[in-house]
Amino acid sequence: MTETVGKEAPPAVADGKRAYNEWAKNDTLEDYSLRYAPKSFRRWTPYVVATTALGGIAYLADFAIGGSIAVSNGFSSALVAILTAAVVIFLTGIPISYYSAKYSIDMDLLTRGAGFGYLGSTLTSVIYASFTFIFFALEGSIMAQALELGLHIPLAVGYLICSLVILPLVVYGMTALSTMQVWTQPVWLVLMVAPFVSIAIQEPGTFSEFTHFAGDSPTGSSISMLGVGAGAGVALSLIAQIGEQVDYLRFMPDKTPENGRKWWAAVLSAGPGWVVLGAAKQIGGAFLAFYIAGSVGLGKANEPIQQYVHGFGTFAAPVALGLATFFVILSQVKINSTNAYSGSLSWSNFFSRLTHRHPGRVVYIFLNVGIALALMEGGVFGFLNTVLGFYSNVAIAWIGAVVADLVVNKPLGLSPSYIEFKRAHLYHFNPVGFGSMLIASAVSIAAYFHAFGAYGKAYSPFIALFLAMVLSPLFAVVTKGRYYIARADTLAEPLLGADGLPSAAVLTCTVCATGFERPDMADCPFHAGAVCSLCCSLEKDCHDSCKSGPVALAMPVVRAAD
């Protein structure tokens, strides 16, 4: 949105004009939740965007996940499982991060144009929203455990506090989150590594002892292929974290010859690079679970608050409990603000397509946090491995289908070279991505429930990934890519500027009378003019009349930055 933002929108009248409420038209609150992020709004440097994105991975669920995998499967199986999952997550995160940063769109808009279609991606919006509220609940549970141990606040009350404290930060979107994440990151990093440094100095032999940790594994500390598969399945549930990373990476400035190196460094470090620190935290959680198991028992060894109370106790025993409580609260505020923020984007996208209404992103913050609170009160932390193991089957099928389109279909010319996200140009469903995901997730879920034996259950996420990656190009060949683009882009103003980058030219929406940059606009025969992508999404009377005539495939027409 341009300089017209912040002015009063024209009143709604009978001729089809639309006025948005104060929440929906306020950029600081809305954060372009359903749109292309325009150049005029992307005012942050690559460093600030990357730091903000990486600030969101301060979560301690990694410590809980690593500890749980090690307790269940022993050291060797846990280490291989964590590293295997990290490699998969890193490789799949590269193309998603690149396309999101290049086209300034979030995960939902990227999914629409990467083989799922306009309505087909509503299912992935729910999958992604589920990721955000499941992990909000897990992180909130960890924070409530800290409040109970450090401040003697009952868990039920702690869950409520952990939910309410996040709301003020998330309401103001990237503007508030970027400041909070940048300033708290150094403190968080120092506190996170401090126990490991202390133990390395005082008890260096502990690390070699860790390699013999057996936990509850029937095979002891030695490697077990079943244990590797089961552990990797839990760790792979984090594959959808790339969606939260690109929710920030969409605010990257345009890549130019001058900022090319910084741009790539930011995209790779804050995109797929999150899993490097994530895997290190999981291994750290496994180590701390071993370190404290003799004191608290295996049942509590995967609780981060217990891990850090004992970790800080190695060098700051008098204040260890207070320091650990502060660290856990800081970590959970950093990550759950991201979970709530990304969840609000997903729900906004989901409901705008189904209901043709958009009350504003802020409304869906409360929905997402409310669902997470219900999960916390239901004791979701106690079912950590089960919940994440099942979820990873669906999440990895989705991510696998998207990645296959980006790295196979586009280079081979099976799909358009650019990302089209606007309703005006998309089919409702594209069998390439949508069909691939449904089949891959169905087969992998069946495997998870023992349809193919113990190994099929253990490696069900890998079945989902393999099927999605194979089926996507297969369906693209069979359908000849005809379900990607429903009609050509017919606006006179080109998508590319003279510099070869997406045009910053401002066009006025015929419906809401507000100016938006060219990539967010489409030609609308129903309204006899240009409309913005959101007004197009919310229109319920046109019945997609612009796509009812002969289809003009736009695949050969390069009208967006390649």
C-alpha positions in Angstrom: 0.0 0.0 0.0 1.3 3.5 -0.8 1.0 6.8 0.8 -2.8 6.6 0.8 -2.5 4.1 3.7 -3.7 5.4 6.9 -6.3 7.7 5.3 -10.0 7.0 5.8 -11.2 4.4 3.3 -14.2 5.5 1.2 -17.5 4.5 2.7 -19.1 1.3 1.4 -21.8 2.1 -1.2 -24.2 0.2 -3.4 -22.1 0.2 -6.5 -19.7 -2.5 -5.3 -17.2 -0.3 -3.5 -15.6 -1.8 -0.4 -14.3 -0.1 2.8 -12.1 -2.0 5.3 -12.3 -1.5 9.0 -9.5 0.2 10.9 -7.7 -3.0 11.8 -7.6 -4.3 8.2 -6.4 -1.1 6.6 -3.7 -0.3 9.2 -0.4 -1.4 7.7 1.3 -1.7 11.1 -1.4 -4.1 12.3 -2.1 -5.9 9.1 1.5 -6.4 7.8 0.2 -7.2 4.3 -1.1 -10.5 5.7 -2.9 -11.5 2.4 -0.8 -9.7 -0.1 2.5 -9.1 -1.8 4.8 -7.1 0.5 5.5 -3.9 -1.5 8.8 -2.1 -1.9 7.4 0.9 0.0 6.9 -1.3 3.1 10.1 -3.4 2.9 12.3 -0.8 4.6 14.4 -3.1 6.7 18.0 -4.2 5.9 18.9 -7.8 5.2 20.5 -8.0 8.6 17.5 -6.8 10.5 15.1 -9.1 8.5 17.4 -12.1 9.1 17.9 -11.3 12.8 14.1 -11.0 13.3 13.5 -14.3 11.5 16.3 -16.1 13.6 14.9 -14.5 16.8 11.9 -16.6 16.3 13.8 -19.9 16.6 14.6 -19.2 20.3 12.1 -21.8 21.2 13.0 -24.5 23.8 10.9 -27.2 22.2 14.1 -28.2 20.5 15.6 -29.1 23.9 12.5 -31.0 24.8 12.4 -32.8 21.4 16.1 -33.7 21.6 15.8 -34.9 25.2 12.7 -36.9 24.3 14.4 -38.6 21.3 17.5 -39.5 23.3 15.5 -40.8 26.3 13.4 -43.0 23.9 16.1 -44.2 21.5 19.5 -43.8 23.1 22.5 -41.6 22.1 23.5 -43.1 18.7 20.0 -43.4 17.3 19.1 -39.9 18.5 22.2 -38.3 17.0 21.7 -39.9 13.6 18.0 -39.1 13.7 18.5 -35.4 14.5 21.2 -35.0 11.8 19.2 -36.8 9.2 16.2 -34.7 9.8 18.3 -31.5 9.8 19.7 -32.3 6.3 16.3 -32.9 4.9 14.9 -29.7 6.4 17.9 -27.6 5.2 17.7 -28.8 1.6 13.9 -28.4 1.4 14.2 -24.9 2.9 16.5 -23.4 0.3 14.1 -23.1 -2.6 11.2 -22.0 -0.4 13.3 -19.3 1.2 14.6 -18.1 -2.2 11.3 -17.8 -3.9 9.6 -16.2 -0.9 12.3 -13.5 -0.5 12.4 -13.0 -4.3 8.7 -12.5 -4.8 8.0 -11.0 -1.4 5.2 -13.4 -0.5 4.4 -15.6 2.5 4.1 -19.4 2.6 0.5 -19.5 1.7 0.8 -17.3 -1.4 3.8 -19.3 -2.4 1.9 -22.6 -2.0 -1.0 -21.3 -4.2 1.3 -20.7 -7.1 3.5 -23.8 -6.6 1.0 -26.4 -7.7 -1.9 -26.2 -5.3 -4.3 -23.6 -6.8 -6.3 -20.9 -5.1 -8.6 -23.0 -3.0 -6.3 -26.1 -2.9 -4.0 -24.1 -0.6 -6.7 -23.6 2.0 -5.9 -27.1 3.3 -2.2 -26.2 3.6 -3.3 -23.0 5.4 -4.9 -25.3 8.1 -1.8 -27.5 8.2 0.4 -24.5 8.7 -1.9 -22.9 11.2 -1.9 -26.3 13.1 1.9 -26.1 13.2 1.8 -22.7 14.8 -0.8 -23.5 17.5 0.7 -26.9 18.3 4.1 -25.4 18.9 2.6 -22.4 20.7 1.0 -24.9 23.0 4.2 -26.8 23.5 6.3 -23.7 24.1 3.6 -22.2 26.4 3.6 -25.5 28.4 7.4 -25.1 28.8 7.0 -21.6 30.0 4.2 -22.6 32.4 6.5 -25.3 33.8 9.0 -22.5 34.5 6.4 -20.3 36.2 5.3 -23.3 38.3 8.8 -24.2 39.4 10.2 -20.7 39.7 7.2 -18.7 40.9 4.9 -21.4 42.2 2.1 -20.4 39.8 -0.3 -23.4 39.1 0.0 -24.8 35.6 -3.5 -23.9 34.6 -3.0 -20.3 35.6 0.4 -20.3 34.0 -1.0 -21.5 30.7 -3.4 -18.4 30.7 -0.5 -16.0 31.5 1.7 -17.5 28.8 -1.1 -16.9 26.3 -2.1 -13.4 27.3 1.5 -12.0 27.5 2.1 -12.6 23.8 -0.9 -10.7 22.5 0.4 -7.1 22.7 3.6 -7.9 20.8 1.9 -9.7 18.0 -0.7 -7.1 17.3 1.9 -4.7 15.9 3.5 -7.3 13.6 6.9 -6.9 12.1 7.2 -3.3 13.4 7.2 -4.5 17.0 8.7 -7.9 16.5 11.8 -6.7 14.7 12.7 -4.4 17.5 12.1 -7.0 20.2 14.0 -9.8 18.5 17.0 -7.7 17.6 17.5 -6.4 21.1 16.9 -9.7 23.0 18.9 -12.0 20.7 22.4 -11.4 22.3 21.1 -12.0 25.8 19.3 -15.2 24.8 22.4 -16.5 23.0 24.7 -16.0 26.0 22.3 -17.7 28.4 21.6 -20.6 26.0 25.3 -21.6 25.7 26.4 -20.7 29.3 25.6 -24.2 30.9 27.5 -26.0 28.1 30.6 -23.9 28.5 30.5 -24.3 32.3 30.1 -28.1 32.1 32.9 -28.3 29.5 35.2 -26.4 31.9 34.3 -28.2 35.1 33.3 -31.7 33.9 34.8 -32.2 30.4 34.5 -36.0 30.8 30.7 -35.7 30.9 30.5 -35.3 27.1 32.3 -38.6 26.4 30.0 -40.3 29.0 27.0 -38.9 27.0 27.9 -41.2 24.1 26.9 -44.2 26.2 23.5 -42.8 27.3 20.9 -45.5 26.7 17.7 -43.9 28.1 14.7 -46.2 27.8 15.9 -47.7 24.5 15.7 -51.5 24.3 18.9 -51.5 22.2 20.8 -49.3 24.7 23.1 -46.6 23.4 23.9 -48.4 20.1 22.2 -47.5 16.9 18.9 -48.9 15.9 17.3 -48.3 12.5 13.8 -48.3 14.0 15.0 -45.7 16.6 16.6 -43.6 13.9 13.3 -43.5 11.9 11.1 -42.8 14.9 13.4 -40.1 16.1 13.8 -38.5 12.7 10.0 -38.5 12.4 9.6 -36.4 15.5 12.4 -34.0 14.4 10.9 -33.7 10.9 7.7 -32.2 12.4 9.7 -29.0 12.5 9.9 -28.9 8.7 7.0 -26.5 8.6 9.1 -24.0 10.6 10.4 -22.8 7.2 6.9 -21.2 6.9 7.6 -19.0 9.9 11.0 -18.1 8.6 9.6 -16.9 5.2 6.9 -14.9 6.9 9.7 -12.6 7.8 11.9 -13.2 4.7 9.1 -11.8 2.5 10.2 -8.4 3.9 13.6 -8.7 2.4 14.6 -5.8 0.1 14.9 -6.5 -3.6 18.1 -8.3 -4.5 20.5 -6.0 -6.5 24.1 -6.3 -7.6 25.0 -4.0 -4.7 23.4 -6.1 -1.9 23.7 -9.5 -3.6 26.0 -11.1 -1.0 24.2 -9.7 2.0 20.9 -10.7 0.5 22.0 -14.3 0.0 23.6 -14.5 3.4 20.4 -13.3 5.0 18.2 -15.6 3.0 20.3 -18.7 3.6 21.0 -18.1 7.3 17.5 -17.1 8.3 15.8 -19.5 5.9 17.1 -23.0 5.8 19.9 -22.0 8.2 17.6 -22.0 11.1 17.9 -25.8 11.3 21.6 -25.6 12.0 21.0 -23.9 15.3 17.8 -26.1 15.7 19.8 -29.3 15.4 22.5 -28.0 17.8 19.7 -27.3 20.3 18.2 -30.7 19.9 21.6 -32.3 20.5 22.1 -30.0 23.5 18.7 -31.0 24.8 19.7 -34.7 24.5 22.9 -34.0 26.4 21.2 -32.0 29.2 18.6 -34.8 29.5 21.4 -37.3 30.1 23.2 -34.8 32.4 20.1 -34.4 34.8 18.5 -37.8 34.4 20.2 -39.1 37.5 18.8 -36.2 39.5 15.2 -35.8 38.2 14.6 -39.1 36.5 14.0 -39.9 32.8 10.4 -38.7 33.0 11.4 -35.1 33.7 14.7 -35.1 31.9 13.3 -33.6 28.7 11.8 -30.5 30.5 13.9 -27.5 29.6 13.3 -25.7 32.9 14.8 -28.7 34.7 17.7 -28.9 32.2 18.6 -25.2 32.7 18.1 -25.1 36.4 20.7 -27.8 36.7 22.8 -26.3 33.9 23.0 -22.8 35.5 23.5 -24.5 38.8 27.0 -25.5 37.7 28.2 -21.9 37.9 25.5 -19.8 39.5 23.8 -22.1 42.0 22.4 -19.4 44.3 20.4 -17.8 41.5 20.1 -20.8 39.1 16.3 -21.1 39.5 15.7 -17.5 38.9 18.1 -17.3 36.0 16.5 -20.4 34.4 13.0 -19.1 34.9 14.0 -15.8 33.2 15.7 -17.6 30.3 12.7 -19.8 29.7 10.3 -16.9 29.8 12.5 -14.9 27.4 12.8 -17.8 25.0 9.1 -18.5 25.0 8.1 -14.9 24.4 10.5 -14.7 21.5 9.1 -17.8 19.8 5.5 -17.7 20.7 5.2 -14.2 19.3 6.3 -15.7 16.0 3.9 -18.6 16.4 1.0 -16.3 17.0 2.0 -14.0 14.2 2.4 -16.7 11.6 -0.8 -18.4 12.8 -2.7 -15.1 12.3 -1.4 -15.0 8.7 -2.5 -18.5 8.0 -6.0 -18.1 9.4 -6.4 -14.8 7.6 -5.7 -16.6 4.3 -7.9 -19.5 5.1 -11.0 -17.6 6.1 -10.7 -14.9 3.5 -11.1 -17.5 0.8 -13.9 -19.5 2.4 -16.0 -16.6 3.8 -15.1 -13.7 1.5 -14.6 -11.6 4.6 -11.5 -10.1 6.2 -12.0 -8.4 9.6 -8.2 -8.0 9.9 -5.2 -10.1 10.9 -5.5 -9.1 14.5 -8.8 -11.0 14.9 -7.1 -14.3 14.0 -4.4 -13.8 16.6 -7.0 -14.4 19.3 -8.3 -17.5 17.5 -4.8 -19.0 17.2 -3.9 -18.3 20.8 -7.3 -19.5 22.0 -6.8 -22.9 20.3 -3.2 -23.2 21.7 -4.5 -22.4 25.2 -7.1 -25.2 24.9 -4.3 -27.6 23.9 -2.2 -26.5 26.9 -5.0 -27.0 29.3 -5.5 -30.5 27.7 -1.9 -31.5 28.5 -0.4 -31.6 25.0 3.2 -31.6 26.4 2.6 -35.1 27.8 2.0 -36.5 24.2 5.0 -34.7 22.6 6.3 -37.6 20.5 2.9 -38.9 19.4 1.6 -35.5 18.4 4.8 -34.5 16.5 5.3 -37.9 14.9 1.8 -37.9 13.4 1.9 -34.2 12.3 5.2 -34.7 10.5 3.5 -37.0 7.9 1.2 -34.3 6.7 3.6 -31.4 7.0 6.4 -33.1 5.0 3.9 -34.2 2.2 3.0 -30.5 1.8 6.5 -29.2 1.9 7.7 -32.0 -0.4 5.1 -31.1 -3.1 6.0 -27.4 -2.9 9.7 -28.1 -3.2 9.2 -30.5 -6.1 7.4 -27.8 -8.0 10.2 -25.2 -7.3 13.2 -27.4 -8.0 11.9 -29.9 -10.6 8.8 -28.6 -12.4 9.9 -25.0 -12.9 13.4 -25.7 -14.2 12.0 -28.3 -16.6 9.3 -25.9 -17.9 6.5 -28.0 -16.5 5.2 -25.0 -14.5 5.4 -21.3 -14.9 8.8 -19.8 -14.0 7.3 -17.3 -11.7 4.9 -17.5 -8.7 1.3 -16.4 -9.4 -0.8 -16.0 -6.3 -3.8 -13.9 -7.3 -7.2 -15.5 -7.5 -7.9 -13.8 -10.8 -5.2 -15.9 -12.5 -5.5 -19.3 -10.7 -7.6 -22.4 -11.0 -9.3 -23.3 -7.8 -7.4 -26.6 -7.6 -4.3 -27.8 -9.2 -3.8 -31.6 -9.1 0.0 -31.3 -9.4 0.6 -30.1 -5.8 -2.8 -30.7 -4.2 -3.1 -34.2 -5.5 0.5 -35.1 -4.7 0.1 -33.9 -1.1 -3.2 -35.8 -0.5 -1.8 -39.1 -1.8 1.6 -38.8 -0.1 0.0 -37.9 3.3 -2.6 -40.6 3.0 -0.1 -43.3 2.3 2.3 -42.1 5.0 -0.4 -41.8 7.6 -1.5 -45.4 6.8 2.2 -46.3 7.3 2.2 -44.5 10.6 -0.6 -46.6 11.8 1.3 -49.8 11.0 -0.1 -50.6 7.5 3.4 -51.4 6.4 4.9 -52.8 9.6 7.2 -51.4 12.2 9.7 -49.9 9.7 6.9 -48.3 7.7 5.7 -46.6 10.8 9.2 -45.4 11.8 9.9 -44.0 8.3 6.5 -42.8 7.4 7.6 -39.1 7.0 10.2 -40.2 4.5 7.5 -42.1 2.5 5.5 -38.9 2.4 8.5 -36.9 1.2 9.4 -39.4 -1.5 5.9 -39.7 -2.8 5.3 -36.0 -2.9 8.6 -35.3 -4.7 7.8 -38.0 -7.4 4.1 -37.4 -7.9 4.4 -33.7 -8.4 6.4 -33.8 -11.6 4.5 -36.8 -12.7 1.2 -35.0 -12.4 2.7 -31.9 -14.1 3.6 -34.0 -17.1 0.2 -35.8 -17.2 -1.7 -32.5 -17.0 0.8 -30.7 -19.2 0.8 -27.9 -16.6 -2.6 -26.6 -17.7 -3.9 -26.1 -14.2 -1.4 -23.5 -13.1 -2.7 -20.4 -14.8 -6.4 -19.9 -15.6 -6.0 -16.7 -17.6 -3.2 -14.4 -18.8 -2.2 -11.2 -17.0 -3.8 -8.5 -19.2 -3.0 -5.3 -17.2 -1.2 -2.8 -19.5 1.3 -1.8 -16.8 4.1 -4.5 -16.9 5.1 -6.4 -13.9 8.8 -5.6 -14.4 10.3 -2.2 -14.0 13.2 -0.9 -16.1 15.6 -2.4 -13.6 14.2 -5.9 -14.2 12.7 -6.0 -10.7 9.0 -6.2 -9.8 7.5 -2.8 -10.7 6.8 -0.3 -7.9 4.3 1.5 -10.1 1.2 2.2 -8.1 -2.3 1.4 -9.5 -5.5 2.4 -7.8 -7.9 -0.5 -7.0 -11.3 0.1 -8.6 -13.1 -1.5 -5.6 -11.4 0.0 -2.5 -10.0 3.1 -4.2 -6.6 2.5 -2.6 -3.2 2.4 -4.3 -1.2 -0.8 -4.5 2.0 -1.7 -6.3 1.7 -3.5 -9.6 2.4 -7.1 -8.5 -0.6 -7.0 -6.2 -3.0 -5.9 -8.9 -5.1 -7.8 -11.5 -7.4 -6.8 -14.4 -11.1 -7.4 -13.4 -13.8 -7.5 -16.2 -16.5 -7.7 -13.5 -15.5 -4.3 -12.0 -14.2 -3.0 -15.3 -10.8 -2.0 -14.0 -7.8 -3.0 -11.9 -8.4 -4.6 -8.5 -6.1 -5.5 -5.7 -5.5 -9.1 -4.7 -7.5 -8.8 -1.5 -10.6 -7.2 -3.0 -10.4 -9.9 -5.7 -10.3 -12.6 -3.0 -13.2 -11.1 -1.1 -15.5 -10.7 -4.1 -18.4 -13.1 -3.9 -20.7 -11.9 -6.6 -18.4 -12.3 -9.7 -18.4 -16.1 -9.5 -15.0 -16.1 -11.2 -16.5 -14.8 -14.4 -13.1 -13.6 -15.6 -12.1 -17.2 -16.0 -15.3 -18.6 -17.5 -14.3 -18.0 -21.2 -11.6 -19.6 -23.2 -8.4 -20.1 -21.2 -5.3 -18.2 -22.2 -2.4 -20.0 -20.7 0.2 -17.7 -19.4 3.1 -20.1 -19.0 5.0 -18.9 -22.0 4.4 -15.2 -21.1 7.2 -13.9 -18.8 5.4 -11.1 -16.9 7.1 -11.5 -13.6 10.7 -11.5 -12.4 12.4 -14.8 -13.3 
